[in-house]
Amino acid sequence: MDIHKLEEIGINPGDALEQMGEEAYLSQLKSFIGGYEFMRLGQAVSRGQWQTAMMILRRMEQKMNGLGLENMKRQMPQLRKSIMSKNRAQARNALALLVQKRVQLLKLF
């Protein structure tokens, strides 16, 4: 995995890369992107479990902040708004955009 490829798709590892080192950063990034948080969030939204969805969203935002995933964080305000208003259709659409970014990253690994 090349860090420059990450930068090309809008990921700025910056401080996280300096603090963790390249190998640890890539390991944590791969773990997050390949993890089940995205699926759990989708299930919570589909089932109307709004409080659970918000907790998962907060954990994901913290992890994204730590990894410098700016391109994915752009989807969070819309997703948060739709979860808070309990709008399942909007939440699914915002989640679809987030998952699209995730797939783009998974292809790099």
Summary of the structure (lengths in Angstrom):
residues: 109
radius of gyration: 14.0
end to end distance: 6.6
largest distance: 40.2
contacts: 299
relative contact order: 0.17
helix: 81%
strand: 0%
